[in-house]
């Protein structure tokens, strides 16, 4: 199933794993993929887990789409660096382009990035 048409980057996805509380996560899209960091709010959620997801334009804004998804850990090389930069857009990554690219690459290699597969 494709992502909801309203899915675009710099929005919030509220993810509810089975038997857990809702987690508001920043997400980025790349093509038909929706990525978020899975080492914080989804740290205990394993691959293959079905979750409920709701997209919001802003963190507390009204929902624009709701869907079920499966959590899948993405391999670092399959996540475009631009998507990682969008996930980190609220974080200072450096003072030069080289520092920013190095910090984003480090996050891509060392943080768990998950795809919510609709």
C-alpha positions as CSV (number, residue, x, y, z in Angstrom):
1,X,0.0,0.0,0.0
2,X,1.3,3.5,-0.8
3,X,1.8,6.3,1.7
4,X,-1.2,8.6,2.3
5,X,-1.1,11.4,-0.3
6,X,-0.8,14.0,2.5
7,X,2.5,12.5,3.7
8,X,5.3,15.0,3.1
9,X,8.4,15.9,5.0
10,X,8.7,18.1,8.1
11,X,5.6,16.9,9.7
12,X,4.8,14.8,12.7
13,X,3.7,11.2,12.8
14,X,2.1,9.9,15.9
15,X,2.9,6.2,16.3
16,X,1.1,3.9,18.6
17,X,2.7,0.5,19.1
18,X,0.5,-2.3,20.5
19,X,0.0,-1.9,24.2
20,X,2.1,1.2,24.4
21,X,1.5,4.9,24.5
22,X,1.6,7.2,21.5
23,X,5.0,8.6,20.4
24,X,5.2,11.9,18.4
25,X,8.1,11.6,16.0
26,X,9.5,13.8,13.3
27,X,9.5,12.1,9.9
28,X,10.9,12.5,6.5
29,X,9.8,11.1,3.2
30,X,11.8,9.9,0.2
31,X,9.7,8.6,-2.7
32,X,7.2,6.2,-1.2
33,X,9.2,5.8,2.0
34,X,8.4,7.3,5.4
35,X,11.4,7.3,7.7
36,X,11.8,8.3,11.4
37,X,14.4,7.6,14.0
38,X,13.7,4.4,15.8
39,X,16.1,4.6,18.6
40,X,14.1,6.8,20.9
41,X,10.3,6.4,21.1
42,X,10.4,3.2,19.0
43,X,13.5,1.8,20.7
44,X,11.6,-1.2,22.1
45,X,9.6,-1.8,18.9
46,X,10.9,-4.6,16.8
47,X,10.9,-5.1,13.1
48,X,7.6,-6.5,11.8
49,X,5.5,-4.9,14.5
50,X,2.3,-3.4,13.3
51,X,1.6,0.1,14.6
52,X,-1.1,2.7,14.1
53,X,0.1,6.0,12.7
54,X,-1.4,9.4,12.3
55,X,0.1,12.3,10.3
56,X,-0.2,15.8,11.6
57,X,1.0,19.0,9.9
58,X,2.2,20.3,13.2
59,X,2.8,18.5,16.5
60,X,-0.6,19.4,18.0
61,X,-2.5,20.2,14.8
62,X,-5.4,18.2,13.5
63,X,-4.7,14.9,11.8
64,X,-4.5,14.8,8.1
65,X,-4.2,11.0,7.6
66,X,-4.3,7.8,9.6
67,X,-3.0,4.4,8.6
68,X,-1.6,1.1,9.8
69,X,2.1,0.5,9.2
70,X,4.8,-2.1,9.8
71,X,8.1,-1.1,11.4
72,X,11.2,-2.0,9.4
73,X,14.7,-1.0,10.2
74,X,16.3,0.5,7.1
75,X,19.9,-0.2,6.1
76,X,22.0,2.9,6.3
77,X,22.8,2.9,2.5
78,X,19.2,2.8,1.5
79,X,18.2,6.0,3.3
80,X,19.0,9.1,1.2
81,X,21.2,11.6,3.0
82,X,18.6,14.3,2.3
83,X,16.0,12.3,4.3
84,X,18.5,12.1,7.2
85,X,19.0,15.9,7.0
86,X,15.3,16.4,7.1
87,X,15.0,14.2,10.2
88,X,17.8,16.4,11.8
89,X,16.6,19.8,10.5
90,X,15.9,21.0,14.1
91,X,19.4,20.1,15.3
92,X,22.5,22.2,14.8
93,X,24.9,19.9,12.8
94,X,27.9,22.1,12.3
95,X,29.2,25.4,11.0
96,X,30.4,24.3,7.6
97,X,28.9,22.2,4.9
98,X,31.5,19.5,5.6
99,X,30.6,19.4,9.3
100,X,26.9,19.2,8.5
101,X,27.4,16.4,6.0
102,X,29.7,14.5,8.4
103,X,27.1,14.8,11.2
104,X,24.3,13.6,9.0
105,X,26.4,10.7,7.7
106,X,27.2,9.8,11.3
107,X,23.5,9.7,12.2
108,X,22.7,7.6,9.1
109,X,25.4,5.1,10.1
110,X,24.9,5.0,13.9
111,X,21.3,5.7,14.6
112,X,18.4,3.3,14.0
113,X,16.3,4.6,11.2
114,X,13.0,2.9,10.7
115,X,10.6,2.9,7.8
116,X,6.9,2.8,8.5
117,X,5.7,0.6,5.7
118,X,2.0,1.4,4.9
